[in-house]
Amino acid sequence: MMAEEDRITMSQKESNRLYVIRQAMDKAITQEQAAALLDITARQVRRIVRSVRKEGDAGICHRSRGKRAHNRIPDRIKDKATALCRDRYREFGPTHASEKLLKVHHMTVSDETLRGWFQQEHIPYRSRKKRPHRQWRTRKAHRGEMVQMDGSHHDWFEGRGPACVLMGYIDDATGRVYARFYEYEGTLPAMDSFKRYIRLYGLPRSVYLDRHTTYKSMARQTVAEELNDIRPMSHFEKSMAELGVEVIHAYSPQAKGRIERLFGTFQDRVVKEMRLAGVTNIGEGNTFLDGYLPEYNRRFAKEAAKRANYHRPIVNKRALDTILSIRTERALRNDFTITHNKKLYQIKSNIRAKKIIVQERTDGSMRVLHNGLRLKFKEIEARPLKEKLPAKRPRLIRAHTQPVTHPWKSPARALIKARMQRQAISQNRTF
């Protein structure tokens, strides 16, 4: 028992410090030299020497060892916090859970304290995966110089609502975010979300996105395009060209890592926030984002390196709906009808044209145009049936017998025929 009571537990750092202090006490080195070796002041060396002389080797250990910290969080707060994180805030990370405990329950607990509690209580949470080393790219210097854009497919409502896509935008210079939910990732959702973005912030100088068929045409060049050195463009690229916005295509997800990391954060934070808010459909989700994104940008957006803003104002807002639309050329038939998306439409306006333009807008409406003029039309819901005529009986062709007076039946032809028959009979007899 005495041996156990006299045993002193100390770290390697304390052991090294004790060795130097003993050297100073034995006059092998001066206290100033000991202070230089331990990287402390000479005054602190004198304090430690006094403690060691008074208490022995135990004087080298810190006075608070084995004692309860005066700022330790009470057990009742720990139990309440861990119960909330295990139930209401399940799968929340330490940082996110710490924010919710402070905002909702007025409990001040640091994220690192929660991380330790999670490990002690075996509470699972999402942790970051190790990422391979990649070349770091500096941010753009000006706001609006480049905006990264993409769509994220995820179970955003955790089975409470339909599957949807989050169309996201992030400014490369500031990290300012805009996002909106849609049913699918396509041309019209991309145009609608871009229209809402530019009405809020203005036209960016360029957009950085992937090589999805919505954003980049995979069609082959026609003969006319090859002769004129024109590459095929998607409807989205054509709209961006009219607006004067440069389209830059990334060759890998890592190239546009800023928007990809944003989606990783939103798939963790936004999903859980919408769970707490009871969001169950796309409309409620967009309403939630209208209130969530300003607070998110206030906390996490950065100041650009340069003060200039490269976002440009929209000159002609009325033409914006026309520019950001799908425009398709269709042939006008002689009966003033056209086909579009497997439907038949009757053109009511009296025009002389072979080709007209069908325009699909982001609000779901459709317009028919010719030389910029809007034409009246209506959908033909049921195509007229063709009248079935009674089947005609096939005409019987009878064999025609030549009359006796026909030249083919003249006496000379009959004699020649009889002679040939006699010759054939005589040849048969010789054999």
C-alpha positions as CSV (number, residue, x, y, z in Angstrom):
1,M,0.0,0.0,0.0
2,M,2.8,2.4,0.9
3,A,4.5,1.7,-2.4
4,E,1.3,2.6,-4.3
5,E,0.9,5.8,-2.2
6,D,4.5,6.9,-3.0
7,R,4.1,6.3,-6.7
8,I,3.9,9.5,-8.8
9,T,2.5,9.6,-12.3
10,M,3.9,12.2,-14.6
11,S,4.1,12.8,-18.3
12,Q,7.2,12.7,-20.5
13,K,7.3,16.5,-20.5
14,E,7.2,16.7,-16.7
15,S,9.9,14.0,-16.5
16,N,12.2,16.0,-18.7
17,R,11.4,19.2,-16.8
18,L,12.2,17.5,-13.5
19,Y,15.6,16.3,-14.8
20,V,16.6,19.9,-15.8
21,I,15.3,21.3,-12.5
22,R,17.4,18.8,-10.6
23,Q,20.4,19.9,-12.6
24,A,19.7,23.5,-11.6
25,M,19.3,22.5,-7.9
26,D,22.6,20.6,-8.0
27,K,24.3,23.7,-9.4
28,A,25.2,21.8,-12.6
29,I,23.6,24.6,-14.6
30,T,22.3,28.0,-13.7
31,Q,18.7,28.9,-13.4
32,E,18.9,31.1,-16.4
33,Q,20.3,28.2,-18.4
34,A,17.5,25.9,-17.1
35,A,14.9,28.6,-18.2
36,A,16.4,28.6,-21.7
37,L,16.3,24.8,-21.9
38,L,12.7,24.6,-20.7
39,D,11.5,27.7,-22.7
40,I,10.1,29.4,-19.6
41,T,11.2,32.4,-17.5
42,A,13.8,32.3,-14.7
43,R,11.1,33.4,-12.3
44,Q,9.1,30.3,-13.1
45,V,12.2,28.1,-12.6
46,R,12.6,29.5,-9.1
47,R,8.9,28.7,-8.3
48,I,9.4,25.1,-9.5
49,V,12.6,24.7,-7.5
50,R,10.8,25.8,-4.4
51,S,8.0,23.4,-5.0
52,V,10.4,20.5,-5.6
53,R,12.4,21.3,-2.5
54,K,9.1,21.4,-0.4
55,E,7.1,18.5,-1.9
56,G,9.8,16.4,-3.6
57,D,9.3,15.1,-7.2
58,A,5.5,15.6,-6.9
59,G,6.1,19.4,-6.9
60,I,6.8,19.2,-10.6
61,C,3.1,18.2,-11.4
62,H,0.4,20.7,-12.0
63,R,-1.7,21.6,-9.0
64,S,-5.1,21.0,-10.8
65,R,-4.3,17.4,-11.6
66,G,-7.1,15.1,-10.3
67,K,-9.3,18.0,-9.3
68,R,-12.7,18.9,-10.9
69,A,-12.4,21.9,-13.2
70,H,-14.1,25.0,-12.0
71,N,-15.7,25.7,-15.4
72,R,-16.8,22.1,-16.0
73,I,-20.3,21.8,-17.5
74,P,-22.8,20.4,-15.0
75,D,-23.9,16.8,-15.5
76,R,-27.6,17.8,-15.9
77,I,-26.7,20.0,-18.9
78,K,-24.6,17.2,-20.4
79,D,-27.4,14.7,-20.0
80,K,-29.9,17.0,-21.6
81,A,-27.6,17.9,-24.5
82,T,-26.8,14.3,-25.3
83,A,-30.5,13.3,-25.0
84,L,-31.4,16.0,-27.6
85,C,-28.5,15.0,-29.9
86,R,-29.5,11.3,-29.7
87,D,-33.2,12.0,-30.4
88,R,-34.2,15.3,-32.0
89,Y,-30.8,16.2,-33.5
90,R,-29.8,12.7,-34.5
91,E,-27.0,12.5,-37.1
92,F,-26.3,16.2,-36.6
93,G,-22.5,16.9,-36.6
94,P,-21.0,18.5,-33.5
95,T,-20.8,22.0,-35.0
96,H,-24.4,21.9,-36.3
97,A,-25.7,20.5,-33.1
98,S,-23.8,23.1,-31.0
99,E,-25.5,25.9,-33.1
100,K,-29.0,24.4,-32.6
101,L,-28.5,23.9,-28.8
102,L,-27.5,27.6,-28.5
103,K,-30.2,29.0,-30.9
104,V,-33.2,26.9,-29.8
105,H,-32.4,25.7,-26.2
106,H,-30.0,28.6,-25.1
107,M,-27.3,26.0,-24.1
108,T,-23.7,27.1,-24.7
109,V,-21.7,24.0,-25.5
110,S,-18.7,24.1,-27.9
111,D,-18.5,21.8,-30.8
112,E,-15.3,20.1,-29.5
113,T,-17.1,19.4,-26.2
114,L,-20.0,17.8,-28.0
115,R,-17.5,15.8,-30.1
116,G,-16.0,14.3,-26.9
117,W,-19.5,13.6,-25.5
118,F,-20.5,11.9,-28.8
119,Q,-17.5,9.6,-28.6
120,Q,-18.1,8.8,-24.9
121,E,-21.8,8.1,-25.4
122,H,-21.3,6.4,-28.8
123,I,-23.6,8.8,-30.6
124,P,-23.1,8.4,-34.4
125,Y,-22.6,11.5,-36.5
126,R,-21.5,12.2,-40.0
127,S,-17.7,12.9,-40.3
128,R,-15.6,14.1,-43.1
129,K,-14.0,11.6,-45.4
130,K,-10.4,11.8,-46.3
131,R,-9.9,13.6,-49.6
132,P,-7.0,13.1,-52.1
133,H,-4.6,16.0,-52.5
134,R,-5.5,18.3,-55.4
135,Q,-4.2,21.6,-56.8
136,W,-5.6,24.6,-55.0
137,R,-7.1,27.3,-57.2
138,T,-7.3,30.9,-55.9
139,R,-10.7,32.5,-55.8
140,K,-11.7,35.1,-58.4
141,A,-10.9,38.6,-57.3
142,H,-14.3,40.2,-58.1
143,R,-17.8,39.5,-57.2
144,G,-19.7,38.2,-60.2
145,E,-16.6,37.4,-62.2
146,M,-17.5,33.7,-62.1
147,V,-20.5,31.8,-60.7
148,Q,-20.4,28.1,-60.3
149,M,-23.7,26.3,-61.1
150,D,-24.9,22.8,-60.8
151,G,-27.9,20.5,-59.9
152,S,-27.8,18.1,-56.9
153,H,-29.9,14.9,-57.0
154,H,-30.7,13.8,-53.4
155,D,-33.5,12.6,-51.1
156,W,-34.0,16.1,-49.8
157,F,-37.2,15.5,-48.0
158,E,-36.1,12.1,-46.5
159,G,-39.1,10.3,-48.0
160,R,-41.7,12.8,-46.8
161,G,-42.2,14.3,-50.3
162,P,-41.4,13.7,-54.0
163,A,-37.9,13.3,-55.4
164,C,-36.4,16.6,-56.6
165,V,-33.3,18.4,-57.6
166,L,-31.6,21.4,-55.9
167,M,-30.3,23.9,-58.5
168,G,-27.5,25.7,-56.8
169,Y,-25.3,28.8,-57.5
170,I,-22.2,30.0,-55.6
171,D,-20.2,33.1,-56.3
172,D,-16.5,32.1,-56.7
173,A,-15.2,35.3,-55.1
174,T,-17.5,35.6,-52.1
175,G,-19.1,32.2,-51.6
176,R,-22.5,33.8,-51.7
177,V,-25.2,31.1,-52.4
178,Y,-28.5,30.9,-54.2
179,A,-30.5,27.7,-54.6
180,R,-34.0,26.5,-55.5
181,F,-35.8,23.1,-55.7
182,Y,-37.1,21.7,-59.0
183,E,-38.7,18.5,-60.1
184,Y,-35.8,17.6,-62.5
185,E,-32.5,19.0,-63.8
186,G,-33.2,20.2,-67.3
187,T,-33.2,23.2,-69.6
188,L,-36.3,25.0,-68.3
189,P,-35.4,24.6,-64.6
190,A,-31.8,25.8,-65.4
191,M,-33.2,28.8,-67.2
192,D,-35.8,29.6,-64.5
193,S,-33.3,29.4,-61.7
194,F,-30.8,31.5,-63.6
195,K,-33.5,34.1,-64.3
196,R,-34.3,34.3,-60.6
197,Y,-30.5,34.6,-59.8
198,I,-29.9,37.5,-62.2
199,R,-33.0,39.4,-61.0
200,L,-31.6,39.2,-57.5
201,Y,-27.9,39.9,-58.2
202,G,-27.4,40.8,-61.9
203,L,-25.8,39.2,-64.9
204,P,-22.4,37.5,-64.0
205,R,-19.5,37.6,-66.3
206,S,-19.3,33.8,-66.6
207,V,-20.8,30.6,-65.4
208,Y,-18.8,27.5,-64.6
209,L,-20.7,24.2,-64.9
210,D,-20.4,20.6,-65.9
211,R,-20.9,18.9,-69.3
212,H,-24.5,17.8,-68.6
213,T,-26.6,17.7,-71.9
214,T,-28.6,20.5,-70.5
215,Y,-25.6,22.8,-70.5
216,K,-23.6,21.4,-73.5
217,S,-24.8,20.0,-76.8
218,M,-23.5,16.6,-77.7
219,A,-24.9,16.7,-81.3
220,R,-22.6,16.4,-84.3
221,Q,-21.9,19.3,-86.6
222,T,-24.0,19.6,-89.7
223,V,-22.4,20.3,-93.1
224,A,-23.4,23.9,-92.9
225,E,-22.0,24.3,-89.4
226,E,-18.7,22.6,-90.4
227,L,-18.4,25.0,-93.4
228,N,-19.1,28.1,-91.2
229,D,-17.0,26.7,-88.3
230,I,-19.9,26.8,-85.9
231,R,-20.2,24.2,-83.1
232,P,-23.6,22.9,-81.9
233,M,-25.0,24.7,-78.9
234,S,-27.6,23.7,-76.4
235,H,-30.6,26.0,-75.7
236,F,-29.0,27.1,-72.5
237,E,-25.8,28.0,-74.2
238,K,-27.7,30.0,-76.9
239,S,-29.5,32.0,-74.1
240,M,-26.2,32.7,-72.3
241,A,-24.7,33.9,-75.6
242,E,-27.5,36.3,-76.1
243,L,-27.1,37.6,-72.6
244,G,-23.3,38.0,-73.0
245,V,-22.5,35.5,-70.3
246,E,-19.5,33.2,-71.0
247,V,-20.1,29.5,-70.4
248,I,-17.1,27.5,-69.1
249,H,-17.5,23.7,-69.0
250,A,-15.6,21.7,-66.3
251,Y,-14.1,18.3,-67.2
252,S,-14.4,16.8,-63.6
253,P,-16.4,17.4,-60.5
254,Q,-13.2,18.3,-58.6
255,A,-12.7,21.3,-61.0
256,K,-15.9,22.9,-59.6
257,G,-15.2,21.8,-56.1
258,R,-16.8,24.9,-54.5
259,I,-20.3,24.0,-55.6
260,E,-19.7,20.3,-54.9
261,R,-18.7,21.0,-51.3
262,L,-21.7,23.3,-50.9
263,F,-24.0,20.4,-51.9
264,G,-22.2,18.2,-49.4
265,T,-22.9,20.8,-46.7
266,F,-26.5,21.3,-47.8
267,Q,-27.2,17.5,-47.9
268,D,-26.2,17.5,-44.2
269,R,-27.4,20.8,-42.8
270,V,-30.4,21.8,-45.0
271,V,-31.9,18.3,-44.9
272,K,-31.9,18.3,-41.1
273,E,-33.2,21.9,-40.9
274,M,-36.1,21.0,-43.2
275,R,-36.8,18.0,-41.0
276,L,-37.2,20.2,-38.0
277,A,-39.3,22.7,-40.0
278,G,-41.6,19.8,-41.3
279,V,-41.0,20.6,-45.0
280,T,-42.7,17.9,-47.2
281,N,-42.8,19.3,-50.8
282,I,-41.0,21.5,-53.3
283,G,-43.1,24.6,-52.6
284,E,-42.5,24.4,-48.9
285,G,-38.8,23.8,-49.6
286,N,-38.4,26.9,-51.7
287,T,-40.2,29.0,-49.1
288,F,-37.8,27.6,-46.5
289,L,-34.8,28.5,-48.6
290,D,-36.1,32.1,-49.0
291,G,-35.6,32.5,-45.2
292,Y,-32.6,30.2,-44.7
293,L,-30.2,31.4,-47.4
294,P,-29.9,35.1,-46.3
295,E,-28.9,33.9,-42.8
296,Y,-26.5,31.3,-44.4
297,N,-24.9,34.0,-46.6
298,R,-24.6,36.4,-43.6
299,R,-22.6,33.8,-41.7
300,F,-20.5,32.1,-44.3
301,A,-20.0,34.5,-47.2
302,K,-16.7,36.3,-47.6
303,E,-15.6,39.7,-48.8
304,A,-14.1,39.7,-52.3
305,A,-10.5,40.6,-52.8
306,K,-11.4,43.6,-55.0
307,R,-14.3,45.9,-54.4
308,A,-15.6,46.1,-58.0
309,N,-18.7,44.1,-58.7
310,Y,-18.8,42.4,-62.1
311,H,-22.5,41.7,-62.0
312,R,-24.2,43.7,-64.8
313,P,-27.7,45.1,-64.7
314,I,-30.4,43.7,-67.0
315,V,-31.0,46.2,-69.8
316,N,-34.2,44.8,-71.3
317,K,-36.2,42.9,-68.6
318,R,-39.1,42.4,-70.9
319,A,-37.0,40.4,-73.4
320,L,-35.7,38.2,-70.6
321,D,-38.6,35.8,-70.8
322,T,-38.0,35.4,-74.5
323,I,-34.3,34.9,-74.3
324,L,-34.5,32.4,-71.4
325,S,-36.8,30.0,-73.3
326,I,-36.6,27.0,-75.6
327,R,-37.1,28.1,-79.2
328,T,-37.7,25.4,-81.8
329,E,-38.2,25.8,-85.5
330,R,-41.3,23.9,-86.9
331,A,-42.6,23.4,-90.5
332,L,-46.0,24.9,-91.3
333,R,-48.1,22.5,-93.3
334,N,-50.5,23.5,-96.1
335,D,-53.5,23.1,-93.7
336,F,-51.9,25.6,-91.3
337,T,-51.0,22.9,-88.7
338,I,-47.7,22.1,-86.9
339,T,-46.6,19.3,-84.7
340,H,-44.6,19.8,-81.5
341,N,-43.8,17.3,-78.7
342,K,-46.1,14.7,-80.3
343,K,-49.1,17.1,-80.3
344,L,-50.9,18.8,-83.2
345,Y,-51.7,22.5,-83.3
346,Q,-53.8,24.6,-85.6
347,I,-52.5,28.0,-86.5
348,K,-55.4,30.6,-86.6
349,S,-53.4,33.5,-88.0
350,N,-53.3,33.8,-91.8
351,I,-49.6,34.0,-92.7
352,R,-47.5,32.9,-95.6
353,A,-44.5,31.1,-94.2
354,K,-42.9,27.7,-94.4
355,K,-41.1,27.8,-91.0
356,I,-42.3,29.2,-87.6
357,I,-40.8,29.3,-84.1
358,V,-42.4,27.5,-81.1
359,Q,-41.3,29.1,-77.8
360,E,-41.5,27.2,-74.5
361,R,-41.3,29.5,-71.5
362,T,-40.1,28.9,-67.9
363,D,-43.6,29.4,-66.5
364,G,-45.0,26.5,-68.6
365,S,-46.7,28.5,-71.3
366,M,-46.1,28.2,-75.0
367,R,-46.0,30.7,-77.8
368,V,-45.9,30.5,-81.6
369,L,-43.9,33.3,-83.4
370,H,-43.1,34.3,-86.9
371,N,-40.7,37.2,-87.5
372,G,-41.2,38.3,-83.9
373,L,-45.0,38.4,-84.2
374,R,-47.1,36.3,-81.9
375,L,-49.5,34.0,-83.7
376,K,-52.8,32.6,-82.5
377,F,-53.1,28.9,-82.2
378,K,-55.0,26.1,-80.6
379,E,-54.3,22.5,-79.8
380,I,-56.1,19.8,-81.8
381,E,-57.0,17.3,-79.1
382,A,-58.4,14.7,-81.5
383,R,-57.2,14.2,-85.0
384,P,-59.9,13.9,-87.7
385,L,-60.4,10.3,-88.8
386,K,-60.0,9.6,-92.5
387,E,-63.2,8.4,-94.2
388,K,-62.9,4.8,-95.1
389,L,-64.1,4.1,-98.7
390,P,-65.7,0.7,-99.5
391,A,-63.1,-1.8,-100.9
392,K,-63.2,-2.2,-104.6
393,R,-63.6,-5.7,-106.0
394,P,-60.7,-6.9,-108.2
395,R,-61.5,-6.8,-111.9
396,L,-61.6,-10.2,-113.6
397,I,-59.4,-10.4,-116.7
398,R,-60.7,-12.8,-119.2
399,A,-58.6,-14.5,-121.9
400,H,-59.2,-13.1,-125.4
401,T,-59.5,-15.5,-128.3
402,Q,-58.4,-14.1,-131.6
403,P,-61.0,-14.4,-134.5
404,V,-60.5,-16.6,-137.5
405,T,-59.9,-13.6,-139.7
406,H,-56.9,-12.6,-137.6
407,P,-53.5,-12.7,-139.5
408,W,-52.2,-15.1,-137.0
409,K,-54.8,-17.6,-138.2
410,S,-54.3,-17.2,-141.9
411,P,-54.0,-20.4,-144.1
412,A,-50.2,-19.9,-144.7
413,R,-49.6,-19.8,-141.0
414,A,-51.6,-23.0,-140.6
415,L,-49.6,-24.8,-143.3
416,I,-46.3,-23.8,-141.7
417,K,-47.6,-25.1,-138.3
418,A,-48.6,-28.4,-139.8
419,R,-45.3,-28.8,-141.6
420,M,-43.4,-28.3,-138.3
421,Q,-45.5,-30.8,-136.6
422,R,-44.8,-33.4,-139.3
423,Q,-41.1,-32.8,-139.0
424,A,-41.2,-33.3,-135.3
425,I,-43.0,-36.6,-135.7
426,S,-40.5,-37.9,-138.2
427,Q,-37.6,-37.0,-136.0
428,N,-39.2,-38.9,-133.1
429,R,-39.5,-42.0,-135.3
430,T,-35.9,-42.0,-136.4
431,F,-34.8,-42.2,-132.7
